[in-house]
Amino acid sequence: MSGEVHLGKMISGSVKEVLGDEDLLLEVVRDMIKDEIKERIQKALEENPEIKAELEEALEEYYKAKMRQTLAVIKIAKSSVHLGLRTVPADLQDDVHKELEKEITRIIDDTL
């Protein structure tokens, strides 16, 4: 009996070693489900050009809305910087401007 338990632990350990823990298996199953859903949606869209066009239009509107939101966030950040700079004591303004310029340049360089 103890040999069977030991063998069971060895097999279980080997399976875990090869496949990882149950999180990996769950991820694989989730990916399989997602792939199946994607295939069904793609098929339904191919069969219904009107729905596909409607969805594409809605996605375009959503994308533009997200870009408008991003632009608004940039404008808020810009206004906040201007407001913050007005509160900096005169003797620190040059240092703050230099550091701000370095940071903005770094952000732009990282983005591009």
C-alpha positions in Angstrom: 0.0 0.0 0.0 2.8 2.5 0.8 4.4 1.7 -2.5 1.2 2.7 -4.3 1.0 6.0 -2.4 4.7 6.6 -3.2 4.1 5.8 -6.9 1.0 8.1 -6.9 3.1 11.0 -5.5 5.8 10.3 -8.1 3.3 10.4 -10.9 1.6 13.5 -9.5 4.9 15.2 -9.1 5.9 14.3 -12.6 2.7 15.7 -14.1 3.1 18.9 -12.1 6.7 19.1 -13.2 5.7 18.8 -16.9 2.5 20.7 -16.9 3.0 23.1 -14.0 0.4 23.6 -11.4 -3.3 23.8 -12.0 -3.0 27.6 -12.9 -1.2 26.7 -16.1 -3.9 24.1 -17.0 -6.6 26.7 -16.3 -4.9 29.2 -18.5 -4.7 26.7 -21.3 -8.4 25.8 -21.0 -9.3 29.5 -20.9 -7.3 30.1 -24.0 -9.0 27.2 -25.8 -12.4 28.6 -24.8 -11.4 32.1 -26.0 -10.3 30.7 -29.3 -13.6 28.8 -29.7 -15.6 31.9 -29.0 -13.4 34.0 -31.4 -14.0 31.4 -34.2 -17.8 31.5 -33.6 -17.9 35.3 -33.6 -15.8 35.5 -36.7 -18.1 33.0 -38.5 -21.2 34.9 -37.4 -19.7 38.2 -38.7 -18.8 36.6 -42.0 -22.4 35.4 -42.4 -23.8 38.8 -41.5 -22.1 41.7 -43.3 -24.6 44.2 -41.9 -23.7 43.3 -38.3 -20.0 43.3 -39.1 -20.3 46.8 -40.6 -22.3 48.0 -37.6 -19.7 46.5 -35.2 -16.8 48.1 -37.1 -18.5 51.5 -37.0 -19.0 51.1 -33.3 -15.4 50.1 -32.7 -14.2 53.1 -34.7 -16.4 55.4 -32.5 -15.0 53.7 -29.4 -11.4 54.1 -30.6 -12.0 57.8 -31.3 -13.6 58.3 -27.9 -10.6 56.7 -26.2 -8.3 59.0 -28.1 -10.4 62.0 -27.1 -10.2 60.8 -23.5 -6.4 60.5 -23.8 -6.2 64.0 -25.3 -8.2 65.3 -22.4 -5.9 63.6 -19.9 -2.9 65.2 -21.6 -4.6 68.6 -21.4 -5.4 68.1 -17.8 -1.8 67.1 -17.1 -0.5 70.2 -19.0 -2.8 72.5 -17.1 -1.7 70.9 -13.8 1.9 71.4 -14.7 1.3 75.1 -15.5 -0.6 75.5 -12.3 2.1 73.7 -10.3 4.8 75.9 -11.8 3.1 79.0 -10.7 3.3 77.9 -7.1 7.1 77.2 -7.2 9.1 79.8 -5.3 11.1 82.1 -7.7 14.5 80.8 -6.5 13.6 77.2 -7.5 11.8 77.9 -10.8 14.9 77.4 -13.0 15.7 74.0 -11.3 12.1 72.9 -11.6 12.0 73.9 -15.3 15.2 72.0 -16.1 14.0 68.9 -14.3 10.6 69.1 -15.9 12.2 69.5 -19.4 14.4 66.5 -18.8 11.4 64.4 -17.7 9.3 65.4 -20.6 12.1 64.7 -23.0 12.6 61.2 -21.4 8.9 60.4 -21.7 8.8 61.4 -25.4 12.0 59.4 -26.1 10.6 56.4 -24.4 7.3 56.7 -26.2 9.0 57.0 -29.7 
